[in-house]
Structures are given as C-alpha cells and as structure tokens.
Amino acid sequence: MRPDAGSASRVRDGVRAAIPLAPGPFVFGLSFGVLAESAGMGAAAAVVMSATTFAGSAQFAAASVLDAGGTVAAAIAAAVFLNARYVAISITVASIFPGGRFRRLAESQLIVDESWALSGRSGRFEWPILVGAGLLLYVLWVGSTALGTAVGGVLDDPDALGLDAAFAALFLALAVPYLRRRRALEAAALAAVITVVLTPVAPAGVPIVAAAAACLLGLRR
Amino acid sequence: MSDVWVVVAVVGVVTVLFKAAGPVFLGRRPLPGRVQSVVELLAPVMLTALVVTQTLGGDGEITVDARVPGVAAAGVAILRGAPIVAAMVVAATVTAFLRVLV
C-alpha cells in the first residue's frame, strides 16, 4: 500500500462530510455572482475573486460597498477586516498541515469557516477532512459564482425580486451565531449605531469601515 | 488597472496571507490575549454593519422601505433555526411582494 493511500481515502471522507453543506455555498456563490454583476464588477473579476479570496462574507462586503458607490479603499478595508478572523482560525489548525512551506501555503487556502468547522468536529482538527471539505466547497464556490454572473447579466432589476433584502438576510444569518456571546452582542450593537449615525454624513462604504472600531470593545477586561 | 481589479488583487493577496498565517508563518503560537479578543469581535461587528447598510442604506441616507419587513421576517426564521438559504428566500419573497403591492 502506498503511504498516501490511507490519507487519500480520508480526504474522500472530507469531501463526503461536506456534501450535506453543498446547497449553502452553491446558493451563496450564485448570489455573489448576481451581486457582483449588479455592482458592475464584471464576470471575470467576480470569478477571479472567488478563486483567489475564497471567503464569502468578505467578497459580499467588497461587492456591496462597490455596489453602493463606495471607494476602492472602503471596499478593501471592509473585506480585510472581515477576513482578519482567518489569522486566528488558521493558528488553531497550524500544526495539522504536513509538508514544506509551499504545500502548506497552497493547502491553507482551503481553510474556510465550513471546512474548518467540519475538520474539528471529532474534537481534534483533522487535515484530510479540512482538505477534502475545502476542495468540494472551492469547486462549488467558483463554479456557482460563474453561473451567478451569467444569471445576473440577464436580470433587469435584481431589487424587484427582493435580492437586496436577501443579501441583508444572508449577512444577518452569518452574524447570528456570533451574537450568542454577550460581548459580541454589545460590540455589534455599537457597530449598528455607528453605521446608522454615519450613513447620512459619510461617503458610501465609510460607515461600514468605521463600524469596525466597535471591536475595540474587546480590549476591556 | 481598473478599480475593481485593484480590490480583487489586494483582497486576494491579503486573504491568502491571513489563511497562511498559522500553517506557514506563525505556527501554533496563539495571538496575544487582547489581540485575540479584538480579532474575535471583527466578524460579528462587520456583519452587523453590513446588515444595517443593506437593510436601511440608500443614497447617503437611512431609508425605511420594503426591505425592513423582509429582513425582520428572515430574522424570525433564523432564530427558529431556518437554514441560511431559507432565510434569504423569506426576505426576498416578503420584500418583493410588498414592492408589488405598494
């Protein structure tokens, strides 16, 4: 038996473990494509972003800031702030990646919220599950983004279908699991106030970025 | 390079570095406690700001329109354990329906 045969079948376990989650990333990818198209990003940029950033909420944030007429700097800042959590997440799985630097650099890109959560469900983080689940989610994400840009191109007015509200619901659904902790709830309330107060007076995109300051509540003991 | 491509490139490079932070650069060393508590709050804070702008934002003003009942209905669905996709469908349906009526 080749030394890798065992881990290859474990990677397949990871792929299988992610199948029940598949509809979620598929629909997100589809909606990201639609939003990117209505934000005027263009299909190529949307697909390249899915292939290189591979982090749904940050991509939505950047597209939504651009859609609202925000600046490049505001779009970048919103996405970067959202993805900063990956520093903390990637440290929790740092020791499970085998091989040299380049292999670890490549495989670490398969870390997304869902693959990370699945890989730790046995109580300790498992590399084959993270990689298997990450691969399936990656293919779905990039493929459905491409499909979404095609759909978005033929939609006259996505807002008539209530898609603007659907994107808000998506962000809400992603936020709720965090808000079960009191400290996160307080910080989120402050962020909401900052956003509401700044929206009438600051350029598009700036209120979202300024709201990031609410995370400094984490400095309290 | 157009603005959109600048966003795609910068966000892409930064995200690659963030994801590689543990496995390639920092190893298992945990972040200092206070940095960790700030980083942990970034996702909920930014997502909440996005909910607010996406629900109430308009052309540089706060507007209350058909999105609000749609997102509220989705909120109820989420708290009752509905999957994310179902919450999105609820929000879109309620909002689109109200837009036809009004």
Interface residues (C-beta under 8 A of the other chain):
Chain A: P23 G24 V27 F28 S31 G40 M41 G42 A45 V48 M49 T52 T53 F54 A55 S57 A58 Q59 F60 A61 A62 S64 L66 A68 V72 A75 I76 A78 A79 V80 F81 L82 N83 A84 R85 Y86 V87 A88 I89 S90 I91 T92 V93 A94 S95 F97 R101 R104 L105 E107 S108 Q109 I111 D159 A160 L161 G162 L163 D164 A165 A166 F167 A168 A169 L170 F171 L172 A173 L174 A175 V176 Y178 L179 R183 A184 L185 A187 A188 A189 L190 A191 A192 I194 T195 V196 T199 P200 P203 A204 P207 I208 A211 A212 A214 C215 L216 L217 G218 L219
Chain B: D3 V4 W5 V6 V7 V8 V10 V11 G12 V14 T15 V16 F18 K19 A20 A21 G22 P23 V24 L26 G27 R28 R29 P30 L31 R34 Q36 S37 V38 V39 E40 L41 L42 A43 P44 V45 M46 L47 T48 A49 L50 V51 V52 T53 Q54 T55 L56 G57 G60 E61 I62 A66 R67 G70 V71 A74 G75 I78 L79 P83 I84 V85 A87 M88 V89 V90 A91 A92 T93 V94 T95 A96 F97 R99
